Structure formats: structure tokens, C-alpha cells
Amino acid sequence: MKSSLIILPALLLLLSSPMYSQTAADTIFIKKNYAFGTFSYQQNGKWLNNTQVAQVLKSNSLAYNDFIRAQNMNRIAKGLGLIGIFVMGIGGYGSTSLFLFPYQPTSLILGAIGITFMAISIPLIISAKKKFELAIVRYNQGLLKNLN
């Protein structure tokens, strides 16, 4: 009998702790850095980097998966953009031959390939930014659902 009096309150405390572990103060705020095209994240007055945000989002699997997808898409887009810049640089030796000697087929082809890589990266970056925002919105909505 005595053991059940100890176990029952401990069990109730354990089961109710997730309801009280997240508060409205745990909301993550996004600040857009227009100069660099990136986001900054703030929670409880502290600035978070991407690794810290991922750790916070692990409590909400849907938001965490969106955040990881956004990170992967962002890495792919940046890689394609860098490849495009590199290929354009090779094709035009710093793009000077594109302007000085515009009819050389090699530099025109490499320039076109580089521009294509860069053009492909732009919608990927835009999509990744939307997924970053969606992940934070889903996390914040999950907090509100848990509080109600």
C-alpha cells in the first residue's frame, strides 16, 4: 500500500511533465538578414545557430524533418551556385573573354553552363528559405497546441 502511494504521484508527475516543459516563452523568432540572405533565430532572448535550432526542433518531428530538408536543399543550392561561378570563371577566364572575344565557342558554352547552374540554384534557395520558415512556424504551432 505504501509503495503505491509513492509510485502513483511519481507516475502522475512523470506523465504530466511534458505538458509543463514547453511554454510560450520557448517560441522561436526568425530575423531575416536581407544583406546576406540568411536567417537568425532567437529563443528566450538568446541567439541560436542552425545546430542549436535543430536540437530544439527535435521535440517536434514534423518541424525537425522540414528543417533538415531545408538545410539539405540549401547546401545543394549553394553547391550548384558555386559550381556555376567556377565554370563561368573557367569559361571566361574571369569572364573577360566573353566580352573581348564573344565568338569563341568554348567560353560561350562554359559560360552558358555556369549560368544554368546558377539559375537552377536560385529557386532551390528560395524553396529552402520557405522550408526554414515553415519548420519554425510548425514548431511554434506545436507549442501552442501543447499549451492548450
Secondary structure per residue as TSV (DSSP state, phi and psi in degrees):
chain	resnum	aa	ss	phi	psi
A	1	M	-	360.0	-43.4
A	2	K	H	-66.1	-36.4
A	3	S	H	-66.8	-34.6
A	4	S	H	-70.3	-29.0
A	5	L	H	-69.7	-28.3
A	6	I	H	-84.6	-41.1
A	7	I	H	-71.0	-41.0
A	8	L	H	-60.9	-51.0
A	9	P	H	-65.0	-35.1
A	10	A	H	-65.3	-40.4
A	11	L	H	-64.7	-43.0
A	12	L	H	-64.0	-40.4
A	13	L	H	-64.7	-41.7
A	14	L	H	-64.8	-42.3
A	15	L	H	-72.3	-28.8
A	16	S	H	-89.8	-9.9
A	17	S	H	-63.3	-35.7
A	18	P	H	-63.6	-27.7
A	19	M	H	-70.1	-29.6
A	20	Y	H	-102.0	-2.7
A	21	S	H	-79.0	-25.5
A	22	Q	-	-111.8	133.9
A	23	T	-	-124.8	173.1
A	24	A	G	-63.8	-22.8
A	25	A	G	-69.6	-16.8
A	26	D	G	-78.9	0.7
A	27	T	-	-58.7	138.2
A	28	I	E	-97.8	130.5
A	29	F	E	-105.6	143.5
A	30	I	E	-108.7	133.2
A	31	K	E	-117.7	124.5
A	32	K	E	-86.5	128.9
A	33	N	E	-97.7	97.5
A	34	Y	T	-69.4	-27.6
A	35	A	T	-67.2	-37.6
A	36	F	T	-106.5	-9.2
A	37	G	T	71.6	28.8
A	38	T	E	-122.4	177.5
A	39	F	E	-115.4	150.0
A	40	S	E	-118.0	144.3
A	41	Y	E	-118.8	140.1
A	42	Q	E	-133.7	134.7
A	43	Q	E	-141.7	129.5
A	44	N	T	53.9	37.4
A	45	G	T	78.4	1.6
A	46	K	E	-109.8	139.8
A	47	W	E	-82.2	136.5
A	48	L	E	-115.1	143.6
A	49	N	-	-91.3	177.4
A	50	N	H	-61.3	-37.0
A	51	T	H	-65.1	-42.6
A	52	Q	H	-66.8	-38.7
A	53	V	H	-63.2	-42.3
A	54	A	H	-61.1	-39.1
A	55	Q	H	-64.6	-40.5
A	56	V	H	-67.2	-39.6
A	57	L	H	-73.7	-11.4
A	58	K	T	-61.6	-22.2
A	59	S	T	-71.3	-19.6
A	60	N	S	-119.8	101.7
A	61	S	H	-62.3	-36.1
A	62	L	H	-66.0	-45.8
A	63	A	H	-66.0	-39.2
A	64	Y	H	-63.5	-44.0
A	65	N	H	-63.5	-40.5
A	66	D	H	-62.9	-40.9
A	67	F	H	-65.2	-43.1
A	68	I	H	-65.8	-41.7
A	69	R	H	-61.4	-41.0
A	70	A	H	-64.2	-41.4
A	71	Q	H	-62.1	-44.4
A	72	N	H	-64.2	-43.3
A	73	M	H	-64.8	-37.8
A	74	N	H	-65.8	-40.8
A	75	R	H	-64.4	-42.5
A	76	I	H	-62.6	-44.7
A	77	A	H	-63.6	-43.0
A	78	K	H	-65.6	-37.7
A	79	G	H	-63.0	-44.9
A	80	L	H	-62.8	-39.8
A	81	G	H	-63.6	-42.5
A	82	L	H	-65.5	-39.7
A	83	I	H	-61.8	-42.3
A	84	G	H	-60.6	-43.5
A	85	I	H	-64.2	-42.5
A	86	F	H	-62.6	-46.3
A	87	V	H	-65.6	-39.0
A	88	M	H	-64.5	-38.5
A	89	G	H	-64.7	-39.8
A	90	I	H	-67.5	-43.0
A	91	G	H	-66.7	-32.6
A	92	G	H	-115.3	7.6
A	93	Y	T	46.9	55.6
A	94	G	T	83.5	24.9
A	95	S	T	61.8	9.2
A	96	T	H	-71.5	-36.6
A	97	S	H	-70.9	-21.7
A	98	L	H	-65.2	-31.4
A	99	F	H	-94.2	-36.9
A	100	L	H	-78.7	-39.9
A	101	F	S	-126.9	73.2
A	102	P	T	-70.0	-10.2
A	103	Y	T	-103.9	14.2
A	104	Q	-	-81.0	119.5
A	105	P	H	-62.4	-36.0
A	106	T	H	-64.6	-47.2
A	107	S	H	-68.4	-34.0
A	108	L	H	-67.8	-40.8
A	109	I	H	-66.3	-47.7
A	110	L	H	-64.9	-37.7
A	111	G	H	-62.4	-41.9
A	112	A	H	-66.0	-38.9
A	113	I	H	-65.1	-43.2
A	114	G	H	-62.7	-43.4
A	115	I	H	-63.7	-37.3
A	116	T	H	-63.6	-45.3
A	117	F	H	-59.8	-43.1
A	118	M	H	-66.6	-38.3
A	119	A	H	-66.7	-35.4
A	120	I	H	-68.2	-33.6
A	121	S	H	-70.9	-27.4
A	122	I	H	-63.1	-51.8
A	123	P	H	-65.2	-29.2
A	124	L	H	-66.3	-40.3
A	125	I	H	-66.0	-42.3
A	126	I	H	-62.0	-43.9
A	127	S	H	-64.1	-39.7
A	128	A	H	-63.5	-40.8
A	129	K	H	-63.0	-39.9
A	130	K	H	-64.5	-37.6
A	131	K	H	-69.0	-36.5
A	132	F	H	-59.5	-47.5
A	133	E	H	-63.8	-41.3
A	134	L	H	-62.2	-39.7
A	135	A	H	-62.4	-43.1
A	136	I	H	-68.5	-40.6
A	137	V	H	-62.3	-43.5
A	138	R	H	-64.1	-39.3
A	139	Y	H	-63.3	-47.1
A	140	N	H	-64.2	-37.5
A	141	Q	H	-66.3	-37.0
A	142	G	H	-62.5	-36.7
A	143	L	H	-63.6	-43.7
A	144	L	H	-65.1	-38.0
A	145	K	H	-65.1	-39.4
A	146	N	H	-69.0	-29.5
A	147	L	H	-77.2	-28.6
A	148	N	-	-82.1	360.0
